[in-house]
């Protein structure tokens, strides 16, 4: 895969002025990372693609609020996470799921064949996708995206202590997979 | 950033190493940009007055957005008004709906001939709007099948068909004006 084009702040600035072509270049530069994040958060290809679309549409709507205080990538990833968390809360409400986020069963999503897993061998990526949703979210946001427990708690509306417990559970599960 | 403190240091190192080996970018299986571009053309963005500002780049299908909004507003209004009134019985509805479907099929066939000349983004918005209208028609037809004598549902189905035909006529006008 060719490397993504270098994200240009000039393109971001042009997009802020309403230049959709520039925003297209911003999309090209960032879509790989945003999709990787979306895929890990959702553990579902279709939902990941929806999340990517939602995130970039939302980014277009909110571009004015990007002031350059953090990197554009940081800003975009946070926006993607917020889209995910808002959508996830709505989805769980629709599906009548209980709010004990950390006690949901493990994801039944199967990633064998083409995709995250390789030739039926359980790798870390596939193992992350099989974590319970709360544990998966906590692990992805903390260990891969670098958010603190407190940041995750504030974004998700889940207590920081719960986030720590979910992380602990996720690490144990993933280590079991690595030991196989 | 990461706190594997509650883990055995060797386990923590193994897990950290596995996390760091995860791909930072995963490209989506399909190009999501056309859908995003069509979507942002319909949405105002903060600060830059919306995508319509950018010369004629988006102007070609702003009318589609307006048409889509009109479809939804008109259909909703019709539904509401129909609930207050009592339109004529549905004896001829089958014939009427069949006539709408023939007209719509003719117009869609005509539009199909102009597809090649349409901008992909215009086409995407057009198709999405048609899907919205078709979805409304399909839902209303299901409701009508359950309650065939309900005048509100009868009126809603007829209105949705008329909106579809009106939309297709305007789409054909534009497509024939700019297409080959």
Interface residues (C-beta under 8 A of the other chain):
Chain A: X1 X4 X16 X17 X18 X19 X20 X21 X23 X24 X27 X28 X31 X32 X33 X35 X36 X39 X45 X48 X49 X52 X53 X56 X57 X60 X61 X62 X63 X64 X65 X124 X125 X142 X143 X144 X146 X168 X171 X174 X175 X178
Chain B: X1 X2 X4 X6 X7 X11 X14 X15 X18 X19 X21 X22 X23 X24 X25 X26 X27 X28 X29 X30 X32 X33 X35 X36 X37 X39 X40 X41 X43 X44 X45 X46 X47 X48 X49 X50 X51 X53 X54 X57 X58
